[in-house]
Amino acid sequence: MNDAAQAPESSQATPATESSPAPERPPLPDHLSSDPRSPHCVAAVFAHDIGIRLNGKERSDVAEYCISEGWVKVPSGKSVNRKGQPLLLQLKGKVEAFYR
């Protein structure tokens, strides 16, 4: 009978943790770009802090990624194109996107 009495107490503890609202985060897309001119730019995702792992290493310089195709694009040093945008290198491997 003690087990039955303890079960309702544990269910009462659950609503207390639900009372602290968790921020609503949109699902991370398969293809995301930080360039606002790109059709793959989703502003709602950038309202939250996101991280990218390439082959198990976290990268902070990713400008664009595609999980299904397995690539990320990162700036190539100080090089810029004729329009002033950074030149991007495409690195391939296992890509993981996550919220921090």
C-alpha positions, 0 to 999 in steps of 0.5 A: 500500500505504500507503493500506491500512496507514493505514486500520486506524490510522484505525479504531483512533482511532475506538474511542478517541473512543467510550471517553468516554461521551456522556450519554444524552439522550432525544429532544426532544418536539414539545410540552413544558411546564415546568409539572409539573402539565401532561401535556406535562411530561417530567422526563427532558428537564429533567435536561439543559440545553435551549434554544429558538429562536423565529424564529432568536433564542434565548429563555431564558424559554420555559415551554411550546412546540409545534414542529408548531404553531409557538408558544411560551408566555412569562410576561407580566412580573409578572402572575399569575392568581388561583392565583398562576401567571404569565400566559403570552403565546403567541408564534408563529413557527418554533420549534426545540428543542435540547440545549446 
